[in-house]
Each structure stands twice: as structure tokens, then as C-alpha cells.
Amino acid sequence: MKKILFGITSLTLGGAERVLVDIANALCNQYDITIFTIYANGELEKQLNKKIKLESLYKVSYLELPKLNRKLIAPLKVLALKNYIYKKKIKGDYNVEISFLEGPITRLFSVKNTKVNKIVWIHNDISKVFGTGLKSKIKKVIDKNIYSKYDKLIFVSKDNLEKFNEAYKEKEIKRKEKRVIYNYIDANRVIENANEKLEKEFNKDVINFVTVARLVPQKALDRLIRIHSELIKNLGHKHNFYIIGDGPEKEKLEKIIKDYKVEDSFFLLGKKENPYPYVKEADYFCLLSQFEGYGMVLEEAKILNKSIIITDTAAREAVSNYPNSVILGNTEQGIYEGLEKIIKEHKEKKQGNIEKAAYDNSKKIKEIIEVVGE
């Protein structure tokens, strides 16, 4: 049986992390699968099939490390000592090694090993994912050499592939095999979990918007709070926003919510292992980010047959053939005008039952098998 090693920063509650768990579970009867994480104790670890082996560089979660360690020492250690860590922890004892997320894990898995088929998965717009400052420029220079070490580069959207090609024009990267494989999701898992009871009931007298996202600058939630406040000022309290997720922007966002006095209509619900009941019961699912990859949460919203609202990012690929969607201009004015129109024209829809067989993405698993080999 072919041995495959997947690598990711951790198995916390994130989009790429959920996709990896679903892929590994779908493939574990056909391959001997191990997942290697930099940090342990991710919430999604318990969702892995028991056949899947799990190993970690650190035996604690990211947040359990001292702040200086997780912010500076751990990333530098992975970069500076990647050859030592690879030989000691990974040992090259696999047929295929797949780095499943940008950043430290991709640098670690780039260590040369001619006996292994090395594949890297790229989930984001590579020109924006690390920001625009000096730190991002340094990472781009480092990663130019890193990506050249891989045999195949897989992108979750055509836009991400195009942005990558614009960022890296070096010959050794240009000649690499590249292809787009959209995110695989276990639709039955999403539908079953969506039927659980809400922990916080919605106010049915107003329109309920739900977003599932990490609280990071990319998601532009500070912008959304300002827009939300302006809408209430001009239209009255006709809608609520519910944000599911956690992250480094939490305290900043809580302060903005308080400053704009929208505590009774803009709710940060924190991270939830099962966000799907909220998505199912919402009037609209929103992903109003500054930039996006393909947007795995959009696929989950489609499985639940939700009305979807996004900003104009690479995520437009996810809704290109989905009729129940709206793309707003990626500015405060564009979002304000779009939401204002939606709120004014909203008609209540009764939540129906979702059929398990309605969403089939088994083709994506076949594409992944093609990449890793039978």
C-alpha cells in the first residue's frame, strides 16, 4: 500500500484543515496515510479515521506555547533547522509527501529527497497571504527557492494559479507541473451536522447574516462592522450579523463593536466545531473578505443550499455556476450598497430539508488520486 504523508500547521478549526481531514478520511482505505502537524491538539484531530496516523513537531497546540516561542522561535526553528527536523521527524519514509498549506510546513517539506514525490497545495493568493511589508518580501525571496523543490503544485482556484505565476516567474518554477483541484468536502458530514440544535437562537424578526471565518485582517471584519453600523443608522435595526470563528483580531473587533455601539446586533460567537446549524438557519451566508482563495466555507454553504453573498475576490470561482449568489464590490461603498439593496428587497424563505445526494464532488477525489498515483 502506498504511503502518503500530509503536512499542515495544525488541525485547528480552519477551512484548509477541514478539507484535509475530509480528503484523508476519503483516501485512508486506499492508502497508508499519516498527517504531520507542527502543533498538536487541534480540534479536528478527533474527526480523523482511526486508520490515519498523526504525528507532531510540538506536542502542544500553538496557543499553549509561550508567546515569544510561537511568534518567533518556532517559525525560525522550522526554517533554520528544517533539514535536521525532516531527517529526525519525517525520515523520508513515504512514497508521497504533501504540504497542504502555505508557510512553515511548506518550507519543512521542501527538504530534498529524490525517493519521494513531493506535492504542495496552495490555498491562497500568494501575493497577499503574507501581507505587503518587509516581512512578506523576505518570505517571497525564501519561498522562491522552496517552491522549486516540489514536483507538483496544486492550486484550489484558477485565480490562485494565475497570481502565483505572476509572483514567481523563475524558470525552475515555471516548468513545474501545476494544476487546479477545487476543495473536496464530505457533503454528508456537513448535512448531518447541520441538523443539530443552535446554541444561540436567531432573532427571527430580523434578517440574519452568518460568516464563518478566522478573525484575521484578510477577512476585513472591521470594515464590515462599520458598514453594519451605517446600515442600522440609515435603515433601522433590520438585520443581525453572526461571526463564527476565533483569531488574533478578536480583541480589536470587540472594541470596534463597542465603539460603534452595535453589541446587540453584531455578534462574535467564537470558534465552533460545528458551525453548520448556524449556516443552515441563516437567511444569508456571507464571506466579505479583502481577499480569498477558493473559500471552502462557500462550498459548505452551497451544500446547505444557502443564499451566498461575497466580495469580488478569487472566491467568485466558487459561485460562478451557483444561481443563489451575489458578488459585491470589494470596497466599503460597494458592500454597503449591495447589503442595503438585499435588506430592502429581502423576502423570508422557509428553511427546507437538504437531501444527502444533492451534492456530489467525488470527481475531486479522483483528481487527487491521479496526482498522488494509484
N, C-alpha and C positions, 0 to 999 in steps of 0.2 A: 504494500500500500504506500502510495506517495506521501511523503511527509512535508507538510506546509507549516511555516511559521508566519503568523501575522504579528505586526508590531504596532502599538499605539501608545500615546502618552499615558492614558489610564482608561478605565471603563466606567467613567462617571456618566451623569445624565446629559448626554450631548447627542447631536444628530449623527455625526460620523461614528460615534461609539455604538449607537443603536443599530446602525446599518451593519457594522462589523459583527455584532452579536447575531443578527439575523442571517448573515452570509455564512458565518462559521457553523451555526446550527443547521443550516440547509446543506452544508457540504460534509459534515462530520461522519456520515455513513460511508462516504466515498473516499475520504482522505483521512490520514492521521494528522490532526490539527492541534497546534499549540499556539496560544496567544501570549506574547511577551509585552508587558507594560513597564513603563518607567516607574510609575507609582501604583501601589496596590490599593485594595479595599474600595474599589469603585462600586457604586450601587448596582450596576448592570452585571457584575460578575455572577450573581446568583441566577441570572437568566440563561447562562450557558448550559448547553447539554453536558451531561456528566462525562461524556466521551472526550471532551475538549480539555486539554491540559492548560494550566495557567501558571506563568512564571513572571516575576517582577524584579527590577533592579533594586528598588526600595521596598521594604516590607510594610510600609505605611502609606497613607494617602498623601496627596500633595499638601493639603491643609494641616496635616499632622507634623510636617517638617517645620523647623524654625523658619521664620520669615526670610532671613538672610540666606539660608540654605536653599529654599525653594526658588527664591527670586534670582539668585546669582550663582551660588556654588554648584547646585545640581546641574543646571544647563551647561555651565562651563566645564564641569566634570565630564559630561557626556561628550562634549565637543573635543576637549583636550585628550581624554583618555579612551576615546571610542575604540581604538584597536585593542587595548587591554580588556575593556569591558566585553567587547564582542568575543574575544577568544576565551575569556573566563566564563561568561554567562550564556552565550549563544552557541559557541563552539563549531558553528558551521555544519551542524549535523542534520541538515534538511535539504530536500530537493528544491524547494521554492521558499524564498523569503520575501514577504510583502510588507513594506512600510505603508501604513494605512492613513497617515496624517502628516501634514507639513510640520516642520520644526525638528526638535531634538531626535525623535525616533527615526526620521529620515536620514539624519546625519550618522546615527549609530549603525543603521542597517546598510550604509554605503560602503562599509569596510570590504575591501576586495576579497573575493572568494570565487575562483573560476569554476568550482564544482557546483555552484548554486545559481539557479535562475532568480535574478533579483528584479523585483517589480515595485514601483512606487505609485501610490494612489494620491491624487491631488484634488482636494475638495473645494478650494477657494481661488479667487482672483489673486494670483501670485504677486501682482503688482501692488496690492493693497493690504494683504493679510497681515503683514508685519509693520504697517504704518508707512510714514513718509520721511521720518527723521534720519539722523546719522546711524542709529541702531539698525534701521531697516536696510540702509545702503551696505553696511558691513555684512549683514546676513545674506544679501543678494550676492555679494562677491564670494562669500563662503559657499553658498549653495550652488553657484555656477559649477564648481568642481564636484560637488556632491551629486547633482543630478546626472552628471556624465558617467557616474559609476553604475547606473542602473541599466538593465537590459530593456525594460519596457516601462513606459509611463502611461498611466491610466488617469483620465480626467472624468469628472462627473457631469460636465457640461461642455458644449462646443465653445461657449464663451470663455470658459477657463482655459481650454486648449489654445484658443486664439491669443488670449492675454499672456499665456506662458511663452508662446512663440515670439511675441513682441518683446518680452523681457529678456529672453535668452536666445541670442542669435548665433552663438558659437557653433562651429561645425560639429564638434563632438556630441553636442546635444541635438542639433538639427537632424542628424542621421539616425537617432534612436527611434525605435518603434513606438508610436503613440496612437492611442485610440480612446474613444469616448464610451463609457459604460454608465448609464444612469443608475442611480441608487436602487438597490434591491431592498424590499421591505416585506416582511411576513404579514400579509393583509389580514389573515385570520386572527393573529395575535392582537392587532390594532382593534378589530371589530369586537372581539371578546372582551377586551379590557375597557372598551368604551361603554359597555353596559353596566359598569359598576356605578355606585351612587356618588353624587357630588359631595365633597366635604364642605364646600361653601356654596350655598344655593344662590342662583342668579336672581336678580330683581326682574321679574317678567314684565314690569310696567315700562321698562326702557329697553333700548337696543343694546345687546351685549356683544362686544368685540373681544376676542381672545387672541393672544400671541403666546407662542411657546418659543423661548429664546434665552440664551445666556445673557446676563446683564453685562455686556461689554460695549465699547464705543461703536463697533461695527453695526449694532442693531439700532442705533440712533433713538433710543427711548427718551432721552432728554428732549429731543425735538418733538417727539410725539406728545409728551406731557404739555408742552407749550401750545401745541395745536389743539389738544383736547380742551385746555383751559379757555382758549379763544372761542372754540365751538360752543361751549357752555355759556359763555358770556353773550354770544350772539343768538343762540338758538334755545337757550334754556337747558335744563338737565334732562336730556332725552336719550343719553347713552352712557354706558359704563365701559371701561377698559379693564381687562384682567390679564396680567402678565405672569406666566408660569416660567420659573427659572431663577437661577442664582448667579452670582458673579461679582467681580471686583467693583462694579459700578453701583452696587446696592445702596450704600450709604449716601452717595451723591444723588441718586434718584429719589431716595426717601426725602432728602432735603428739598429737592425741586418740587416734589409733590406737596410738601408742607408750605413752601414759599408761594405756590400758586393756589393754595387752599382747595385742592381737589382730592383730599383724603377720602371723601365719601363717594368718589366716582372713578378713581384710578387706583387699582389695587395690585400690589406686588404680592403674589401668593407664595413665592418661594419655589424651590425645586420640588417636583413631584415625580415619583417613579411611574405613576400612571396619570398622564395629563389628558388622556383621551375622552373621559366623560365631559370635561370642560369644552373640548373641541366639538364634540358631538352636540352638546346643548347650546352652543353659541349661535348667535344669528350670523356672525361673520368671523372667519379666521383671517388674521392679518399678519403680514410679515413686511413691515415698512422700514426696512434696513437701508443704511447708507450704501452697502454693497453686500452681495451674497454669492454663494456658489450656486448649486442647483436648488438647494433648500429642501432637505429631506422631509421637514415638517409639512411641506406643501403636498407631498405625496400622501402623507398620512391624512391630511385634511381632505384630499380627493377620495381616498378610500371611504371616508365617512360622509362623502357627498356634500361637503360644505361650500358655501359661498366664500370665495377667496379674494382678498384684496392685497396687492403687493405694490411696492415701488418698482420703478424701471431699473432693474439690475439683471444679472445673469439668471436670476430665478424666473425670468419671463419664459425660459425654455420649459420650465415645469408646468406652466399653464397654457402653453401655446395651442394645445388642442382641447383645452378644458373650457367648455362654454360658460360655466358658472364662475367667472373670474373677472376682475377689473385690475388694470395696471395704472397706477397714478404717477404723475411726475415726481421725480426724486428731489423735490425741494419743499420747504415749508408751505409755500403758497400752493404748489401742486397737490400736496397731500391735503391741505385744508379744504381746497375747492372740491376735491374728489370726495372726501368724507362728508362735507356739507351736503353735497348732492345725494349721496347714499342715504344719509339720515333723513333728508326731506322726502325722499321717494320710497323709503322703506315700507315694505308690506310684510306682515308677520307670516312666517312659514311654519307649518306644523312639522315637528321632528318625526321622521318615519323610521322604520326598521331598515337596517342595512343588510343586504344579502352577502353571505360569505364568498360566493363565487363571482361576484360582480367585478372584482379587481384581480387581474391575472398578470403578474410580472415574472413568470417563470422563465421567459426568454432571457432575462438578465442573468440568471444563474447559468444558463447555457453559455452565455458570452464570457462569464468569469471562468468557467471550466475550460473554454477554448484558450484563455490567456494562461492559466496555470498548467494546462496539459492534462490529458486523460490520466 
